[in-house]
């Protein structure tokens, strides 16, 4: 069987979606991402409910019942099988309040839990170490260039208040009540913290006018003691810091909350989003195509996608999947991934890649996600990182954080992406973001 | 053997043959009795009297797809 995939050229998926709908010409299947609403409104997708019931043996096995329920459109039909499955590894947390290892070492390796403790550690270290080499030490800064200003608008505050990442909203994990982060008192607490850091001479005076490359250059310089950020956004700065050999200045993330908040939700629920694959009305053989989508979800295919070929890319020792150091290194190589097909079919329906003991494992008990093997961490961590972990007596940098858990709803950022841009809800959230910056 | 007796014997053989064939036909048509023994742990061989599994539709030789999102999307803020 041959799968012929046309990828989006450029970045404007909305224009492309509207063009396809206007022409009425579709391929058999579409992975529409955030443009799914355009296709559904044009009746370009067929309901999948009957096909799931009749031929979806594997799909019903690997998707949680509530995920299939959440996949229903407003008319109650399922048009999308999600390919945006929850994925986690335990190497590094996705976000946190970062502190320089030098600060932690100086303070005797404290586990940092509250914002006041975090600020105090920066102040004390800065008082003793105002310079790093010839440069002034910077106590705390934030990314504020373009859309990165979201860290200031709501990104840091929602975590400080004990909420997971739901975009501009904070969702109470007990009641599922949602509110705008910018209207919550914790936003004010965060501003007060920054004001205190500013008055103490610890806040970076360029915070509110720096470009992102300047921000990352500060991370790479080793003179920076603290930031709030998501790891993916700062990973290039951290890599440069490592290349510069400033191992003692690397940044370690902690799940910091304001005083009075008892539980942190930095890792939050496994992020499930209804973005995925749909069968179009132009498909001449929907049953056959659906059978392909279900076959792709079978365990033997998923092992190939996640782990590769047994005996070539991994071995089974005492029932456990394992890789030699050489096999691990090859699995990290994007060229090898492309040529071998490892992880190349994640745009189709697939297993979740979480540490859930049921949905995150194959029937033989092995993790779907190779990154959940401790071997993976041992290969990935550098010696200086292993030293940090040893000093703290933990195995991974996620051990400071509460574990993730199954989702009961789509994350707020995914729901917001699906809102029509002329809807009242979308306009209200945009207005609130604008007002948060004006204040 | 006398002629009349021979005819009688042949008739008897014919009747017996017919009876055997009839018994064989009946036997082959009898539905297997309901099994009361514990459910076997391995899949039973087809008895020929079970409803055959519904044939799944074949997968097409070629499927066309449009992918509207980047393969490696960054984590939303």
Interface residues (C-beta under 8 A of the other chain):
Chain A: X1 X2 X3 X4 X5 X6 X7 X8 X11 X13 X16 X17 X20 X26 X27 X28 X29 X30 X31 X32 X33 X34 X35 X55 X94 X147 X148 X150 X151 X155 X165 X167 X230 X232 X233 X275 X277 X285 X287 X288 X289 X291 X292 X295 X346 X347 X411 X413 X414 X417
Chain B: X56 X57 X58 X59 X60 X61 X62 X63 X64 X65 X66 X67 X68 X69 X70 X71 X74 X75 X76 X77
